[in-house]
Amino acid sequence: MQKHLSELPALTGLRGFAALWVLLFHVWALAGSPLLRVGESAWTGIDGFLSLGWAGVDLFFCLSAFLLTLPYAQWRSGLAPRPDTGRYLWKRVLRIYPAYLTQLAILLLIAVVITHDRTLSLGEFIAHLFLWFNVGRDWVAPLVGVWFTLPIEFGFYLILPFLAPLLDRRRWPWLLVAAIAVAIGWRMLALANSLSAPIPVRVIEIERLPGRIDQFVIGMLAGSAYIAARVRGWRPSHTAFWFWGGTIGFVLLGVALALIANVYWDGHPLLYIWHALASACLVPILLAAAWDAKPSRWLFDNRPLRYLGATSFGVYLWHMPILLWILPHLPASLSAVGRFWLLLALVLPATLIVAHLSYWLIERPALRLGHRRSAHPGLETELPERAAAADGSS
């Protein structure tokens, strides 16, 4: 069983879809949120789908927790030794920091030498260097907006070894209840302390790791359930139903969110449980993809999305700076619809090229280094691309 844990290609493609979804959302939003419809009906367009593209981050987080939990779930099932914590953390550092620090250095060099844009004070630079920019009360605004999710992801990396001993089926309900309680409690407290602040500030305060721990724990429990099912030799007979059931649930949840979008950040009840509900819908999708259900195989197990999944971290890091560099140079006479399509035609290929270079020149060599020191039983002989999939790259 162990040697096949990394061979979950539909999940790699699913991560590629998540990266593309986030990119499409930002292009659409910065183009002016145009209506992209045939006729007047909301059901004949794609703008509703694009407007929820930020939920790709929910998919990233839940999928990352699912994949990173697999070796620990093997250990809890008695199938493998416990992963070495030091080596695990070393691999996590290699997954995030080389590509991120390279981007930080490039952006600062461009700001100093070419554009003369914003640079960083010493305190801001240290915060960026260690991904501390949204830690504490006096947090630092990240140089690139999407970076605010990196400390959330890396924070989960740090606590996963401490949560892993709780991956016992008798403790699953207690772990789930505790995670949901912590997330709701944090989000209520953060909202109370930032209600008078602008919405972007509220987002930073509310969306820190404690406010999303339910999402990670649900992903962990899904990974544990997957290993438990494999140990028992159990697999549902109608995995397609799992996939479509989770998809329909996620779509309905997105529709509900769209209907209350204007009051969501003011303390609507969905604010406190959105991530848990979204993850509950994502779990059957992840499990169906792991079980190679036909819909997931048709949609995500294809060469373009699998490669996009392998390079997804570079796509996530670079699409926003590229978008912001291109946007001011578009003709002012363009309509919002025209701006969207032109932006997409320019941003998507440019991002894919830069992400390709990031993967082959920076991320893949770092993954090879971490791969040689792998502590995950059964993964030592993987190719780097498969190791990246098993590692739940951001």
Phi and psi in degrees as a GROMACS rama.xvg file:
@    title "Ramachandran Plot"
@    xaxis  label "Phi"
@    yaxis  label "Psi"
@TYPE xy
-60.2815  -40.8804  GLN-2
-67.9545  -13.4326  LYS-3
-100.132  -2.64742  HIS-4
-62.6405  -31.6832  LEU-5
-82.4718  -11.3105  SER-6
-90.7516  65.893  GLU-7
-122.513  68.4805  LEU-8
-61.902  -31.5814  PRO-9
-64.567  -30.9939  ALA-10
-71.7807  -35.251  LEU-11
-63.1061  -44.7657  THR-12
-63.9344  -34.4066  GLY-13
-64.715  -37.8933  LEU-14
-66.487  -37.0808  ARG-15
-61.7861  -40.2301  GLY-16
-61.2775  -42.2117  PHE-17
-61.1439  -42.9215  ALA-18
-63.2547  -42.741  ALA-19
-64.5845  -38.7954  LEU-20
-63.0383  -44.0685  TRP-21
-63.1569  -43.4323  VAL-22
-60.2222  -47.2844  LEU-23
-60.4581  -39.3639  LEU-24
-61.266  -45.9614  PHE-25
-69.1697  -37.7919  HIS-26
-61.7844  -45.7203  VAL-27
-63.1342  -45.3443  TRP-28
-65.2715  -44.5449  ALA-29
-77.6622  -13.235  LEU-30
-81.2632  -7.24023  ALA-31
109.616  15.3573  GLY-32
52.1442  55.2598  SER-33
-71.8988  155.87  PRO-34
-80.0788  119.435  LEU-35
-113.657  79.7991  LEU-36
-134.628  157.335  ARG-37
-103.397  107.995  VAL-38
85.2677  -158.83  GLY-39
-98.9591  -16.1227  GLU-40
-75.81  137.832  SER-41
-66.5323  -19.1212  ALA-42
-83.4473  -3.23443  TRP-43
-105.927  14.7087  THR-44
-131.343  176.936  GLY-45
-113.063  0.870147  ILE-46
-66.6836  -31.1483  ASP-47
-64.2262  -42.5236  GLY-48
-62.8627  -44.3306  PHE-49
-66.6285  -35.5051  LEU-50
-65.8243  -18.8563  SER-51
-101.736  14.6087  LEU-52
-62.8395  -22.6437  GLY-53
-63.6757  -19.1363  TRP-54
-69.2781  -9.20505  ALA-55
-57.7379  -28.721  GLY-56
-66.9749  -37.7693  VAL-57
-57.6308  -42.4201  ASP-58
-65.4672  -43.0864  LEU-59
-54.5821  -51.7348  PHE-60
-64.8241  -46.6684  PHE-61
-65.2452  -41.726  CYS-62
-66.7235  -41.3486  LEU-63
-60.1296  -45.7347  SER-64
-62.8729  -41.1146  ALA-65
-57.5626  -51.9232  PHE-66
-70.684  -42.6783  LEU-67
-69.1176  -21.5798  LEU-68
-78.4645  -21.0286  THR-69
-55.0747  -48.1391  LEU-70
-64.0139  -35.796  PRO-71
-69.3129  -36.8308  TYR-72
-66.7841  -35.7036  ALA-73
-59.8258  -44.5718  GLN-74
-60.8697  -45.597  TRP-75
-66.9078  -23.9276  ARG-76
-87.1041  -0.430467  SER-77
79.5279  17.3152  GLY-78
-95.5473  -12.3454  LEU-79
-158.771  158.905  ALA-80
-65.8001  162.575  PRO-81
-67.7614  131.473  ARG-82
-57.3244  139.409  PRO-83
-70.0019  123.721  ASP-84
-64.7454  -41.7699  THR-85
-62.6155  -43.305  GLY-86
-70.2015  -37.2269  ARG-87
-59.0776  -47.359  TYR-88
-66.6277  -34.3167  LEU-89
-62.1336  -41.5947  TRP-90
-65.771  -36.3246  LYS-91
-66.1183  -41.2792  ARG-92
-60.6925  -44.8937  VAL-93
-66.2305  -26.1733  LEU-94
-73.03  -35.1465  ARG-95
-99.5551  -51.2188  ILE-96
-72.0661  -42.7218  TYR-97
-57.3625  -48.5888  PRO-98
-68.4466  -40.5271  ALA-99
-66.8234  -46.9002  TYR-100
-67.6802  -33.3941  LEU-101
-63.0057  -44.5869  THR-102
-63.0494  -43.4016  GLN-103
-58.3298  -44.9252  LEU-104
-64.1407  -42.921  ALA-105
-63.9224  -44.7087  ILE-106
-65.7653  -39.72  LEU-107
-67.1007  -39.257  LEU-108
-63.9825  -43.1218  LEU-109
-62.6083  -41.9525  ILE-110
-64.1796  -37.3933  ALA-111
-78.6802  -43.1921  VAL-112
-91.7145  -36.5415  VAL-113
-110.465  -61.084  ILE-114
-91.1901  -19.1379  THR-115
55.26  36.3319  HIS-116
-85.3278  -163.897  ASP-117
-58.9402  131.609  ARG-118
-113.264  -170.79  THR-119
-118.881  141.15  LEU-120
-70.6114  171.984  SER-121
-59.7927  -44.6819  LEU-122
-63.8842  -41.2534  GLY-123
-66.6131  -38.1282  GLU-124
-63.9291  -43.2603  PHE-125
-63.2918  -41.602  ILE-126
-61.0426  -41.6634  ALA-127
-69.5044  -38.3349  HIS-128
-59.6672  -37.8931  LEU-129
-107.798  13.0979  PHE-130
56.2878  43.0743  LEU-131
-103.425  12.5021  TRP-132
-72.3419  -13.929  PHE-133
-122.559  39.0901  ASN-134
-108.043  133.417  VAL-135
83.2538  -178.173  GLY-136
-74.0471  -39.2526  ARG-137
-97.0812  65.6055  ASP-138
-76.6946  160  TRP-139
-104.802  131.419  VAL-140
-66.2795  128.694  ALA-141
-67.2998  148.976  PRO-142
-61.4391  -35.0535  LEU-143
-118.868  126.83  VAL-144
-54.8041  -40.1362  GLY-145
-68.6877  -12.7716  VAL-146
-66.0581  -16.8286  TRP-147
-64.3562  -17.9166  PHE-148
-81.5158  -18.5377  THR-149
-64.116  -44.3929  LEU-150
-63.5409  -29.8536  PRO-151
-64.8131  -47.9954  ILE-152
-63.0345  -47.3985  GLU-153
-68.474  -32.8041  PHE-154
-60.5876  -39.0016  GLY-155
-65.1421  -39.3772  PHE-156
-54.1682  -40.9893  TYR-157
-70.0354  -34.8048  LEU-158
-92.3177  -13.1681  ILE-159
-56.0084  -45.7055  LEU-160
-60.3654  -26.1732  PRO-161
-82.302  -26.8271  PHE-162
-83.2679  -23.1358  LEU-163
-56.7678  -39.4177  ALA-164
-61.3863  -15.7731  PRO-165
-86.7643  0.548753  LEU-166
-81.377  61.9521  LEU-167
-120.015  134.206  ASP-168
-56.2101  -29.5321  ARG-169
-70.6791  -20.9823  ARG-170
-102.708  -7.971  ARG-171
-53.9237  -47.8505  TRP-172
-61.0971  -39.1074  PRO-173
-69.1591  -39.9233  TRP-174
-63.5117  -42.3183  LEU-175
-64.1299  -48.1591  LEU-176
-61.6914  -42.7212  VAL-177
-64.2181  -41.8235  ALA-178
-64.5004  -43.8494  ALA-179
-64.1069  -40.8742  ILE-180
-64.1748  -43.0191  ALA-181
-63.5977  -44.3103  VAL-182
-62.6643  -47.8935  ALA-183
-63.7097  -44.3188  ILE-184
-60.0032  -45.0787  GLY-185
-62.8563  -45.0574  TRP-186
-65.7462  -36.4956  ARG-187
-65.9009  -44.8434  MET-188
-66.0922  -44.1731  LEU-189
-64.1079  -39.9661  ALA-190
-65.7388  -42.7596  LEU-191
-59.7566  -34.9043  ALA-192
-85.2177  -9.86548  ASN-193
-130.295  15.0641  SER-194
-62.3144  -29.6864  LEU-195
-87.0676  -3.99011  SER-196
-85.6055  160.421  ALA-197
-60.6647  156.659  PRO-198
-57.7064  -41.7062  ILE-199
-57.5954  -35.5692  PRO-200
-69.4289  -41.544  VAL-201
-59.3325  -39.6043  ARG-202
-59.806  -47.4327  VAL-203
-60.7853  -44.5509  ILE-204
-65.9704  -43.61  GLU-205
-78.4873  -35.8055  ILE-206
-89.2707  16.2034  GLU-207
-69.0691  173.884  ARG-208
-53.5475  -45.5561  LEU-209
-57.6609  -31.3562  PRO-210
-76.6777  -6.77634  GLY-211
-126.947  12.1207  ARG-212
-64.3923  -29.3035  ILE-213
-61.1694  -38.7715  ASP-214
-63.7452  -45.1924  GLN-215
-66.6161  -42.3367  PHE-216
-65.6733  -38.5121  VAL-217
-62.9125  -40.4916  ILE-218
-63.04  -39.8462  GLY-219
-61.4855  -45.3967  MET-220
-65.7161  -33.9391  LEU-221
-64.9376  -42.239  ALA-222
-63.2141  -40.5528  GLY-223
-64.7297  -40.2096  SER-224
-65.338  -36.7983  ALA-225
-62.5114  -45.8657  TYR-226
-65.0893  -42.275  ILE-227
-60.4697  -39.5302  ALA-228
-66.0328  -40.3676  ALA-229
-66.395  -37.3691  ARG-230
-61.4873  -39.802  VAL-231
-82.8187  -6.03434  ARG-232
70.4933  25.8191  GLY-233
-101.456  143.263  TRP-234
-154.362  132.321  ARG-235
-63.6369  147.543  PRO-236
-79.3682  -20.6867  SER-237
-124.754  68.4645  HIS-238
-64.8737  -25.301  THR-239
-61.9078  -35.0583  ALA-240
-63.0604  -37.7986  PHE-241
-60.869  -47.1257  TRP-242
-61.9979  -51.3122  PHE-243
-70.4169  -33.0391  TRP-244
-63.1242  -45.7067  GLY-245
-64.5135  -39.4276  GLY-246
-64.6128  -45.6909  THR-247
-62.6391  -42.7436  ILE-248
-60.7763  -41.8055  GLY-249
-66.4283  -40.0289  PHE-250
-64.1766  -45.4555  VAL-251
-62.573  -39.1024  LEU-252
-64.5583  -39.0054  LEU-253
-64.3561  -39.2399  GLY-254
-62.4838  -44.0714  VAL-255
-60.7351  -40.6439  ALA-256
-65.4292  -41.1858  LEU-257
-61.6829  -34.2792  ALA-258
-70.6347  -25.4136  LEU-259
-115.982  19.9294  ILE-260
-57.4513  -34.2901  ALA-261
-69.6889  -20.0482  ASN-262
-119.115  3.25905  VAL-263
-57.0048  -50.8255  TYR-264
-78.7569  -0.199946  TRP-265
-90.1285  -2.49318  ASP-266
113.827  24.7176  GLY-267
-59.5283  145.531  HIS-268
-52.4178  -30.7197  PRO-269
-66.8816  -23.3324  LEU-270
-57.296  -34.7137  LEU-271
-85.3977  -20.044  TYR-272
-126.202  4.75946  ILE-273
-56.9135  -50.7261  TRP-274
-64.486  -37.1238  HIS-275
-66.288  -45.3485  ALA-276
-65.718  -41.8957  LEU-277
-61.4274  -42.4783  ALA-278
-67.7374  -36.3923  SER-279
-61.8084  -33.5667  ALA-280
-76.144  -31.4994  CYS-281
-74.4021  -29.7277  LEU-282
-56.1766  -51.1898  VAL-283
-62.8417  -28.4429  PRO-284
-67.3281  -44.9627  ILE-285
-63.3695  -44.3321  LEU-286
-66.0887  -41.1781  LEU-287
-62.4317  -40.7799  ALA-288
-66.5217  -40.6529  ALA-289
-64.0402  -33.5487  ALA-290
-85.3488  5.78236  TRP-291
62.1486  42.8481  ASP-292
-61.6596  146.6  ALA-293
-56.1184  -46.6661  LYS-294
-59.9008  -41.8821  PRO-295
-67.6405  -36.2912  SER-296
-66.8835  -43.8437  ARG-297
-63.9243  -40.0924  TRP-298
-83.2287  -39.2165  LEU-299
-117.596  -22.5417  PHE-300
-89.1866  68.4875  ASP-301
-136.89  157.674  ASN-302
-58.2484  -46.3668  ARG-303
-60.0359  -46.9493  PRO-304
-72.3828  -33.3733  LEU-305
-64.9896  -40.8507  ARG-306
-69.5601  -37.5107  TYR-307
-61.805  -36.011  LEU-308
-65.1006  -41.1154  GLY-309
-64.7115  -34.0189  ALA-310
-101.766  14.5517  THR-311
-62.9079  -31.9097  SER-312
-65.342  -42.6335  PHE-313
-64.6327  -38.6946  GLY-314
-60.2885  -46.3164  VAL-315
-64.0481  -43.1989  TYR-316
-68.1663  -40.2582  LEU-317
-99.435  -16.6497  TRP-318
-65.1103  -35.4556  HIS-319
-71.1777  -46.9874  MET-320
-59.0266  -40.8935  PRO-321
-63.0248  -42.7892  ILE-322
-60.6585  -44.1735  LEU-323
-71.7582  -26.9427  LEU-324
-73.1738  -37.3193  TRP-325
-80.3441  -38.3709  ILE-326
-51.5875  -46.9401  LEU-327
-66.4121  -14.4453  PRO-328
-95.5182  2.29311  HIS-329
-77.6046  148.369  LEU-330
-59.3173  134.189  PRO-331
-67.302  -21.402  ALA-332
-78.1757  -7.10904  SER-333
-67.3812  141.597  LEU-334
-72.5649  167.572  SER-335
-61.5235  -38.398  ALA-336
-65.1083  -47.3163  VAL-337
-62.1929  -39.2518  GLY-338
-62.1574  -41.3111  ARG-339
-60.6173  -50.8245  PHE-340
-67.2631  -36.7982  TRP-341
-69.4222  -43.316  LEU-342
-57.9952  -46.8217  LEU-343
-61.3441  -41.5645  LEU-344
-64.4696  -26.8185  ALA-345
-93.3209  -43.3734  LEU-346
-73.2427  -41.95  VAL-347
-62.043  -54.1026  LEU-348
-64.4839  -37.2706  PRO-349
-62.6156  -42.2729  ALA-350
-65.1065  -42.2891  THR-351
-63.1242  -37.9742  LEU-352
-65.6665  -47.9538  ILE-353
-66.3749  -40.1866  VAL-354
-63.7276  -38.0258  ALA-355
-60.6312  -46.1104  HIS-356
-64.9507  -41.5128  LEU-357
-60.3961  -42.031  SER-358
-66.7238  -48.6319  TYR-359
-77.5309  -30.7659  TRP-360
-94.156  -25.643  LEU-361
-123.827  -57.3684  ILE-362
-69.5014  -46.1476  GLU-363
-63.3617  -45.6437  ARG-364
-59.5754  -38.1741  PRO-365
-65.7042  -40.3986  ALA-366
-63.1684  -36.8624  LEU-367
-62.8287  -41.8259  ARG-368
-62.4396  -46.4263  LEU-369
-67.2013  -33.4424  GLY-370
-63.4404  -38.6034  HIS-371
-66.6039  -24.0671  ARG-372
-105.093  19.8089  ARG-373
-58.221  136.976  SER-374
-106.34  3.67029  ALA-375
-85.4817  112.095  HIS-376
-56.621  136.641  PRO-377
84.1781  -4.92947  GLY-378
-108.201  -0.144272  LEU-379
-64.7893  -25.1143  GLU-380
-101.73  13.0255  THR-381
-73.0223  152.814  GLU-382
-69.9473  153.522  LEU-383
-55.8413  -37.3044  PRO-384
-62.5836  -40.5398  GLU-385
-71.6106  -36.5326  ARG-386
-61.9278  -38.8804  ALA-387
-61.0551  -41.2297  ALA-388
-64.1854  -43.0916  ALA-389
-68.2682  -26.8898  ALA-390
-81.4391  -4.14361  ASP-391
62.9112  51.4299  GLY-392
-54.5193  145.202  SER-393
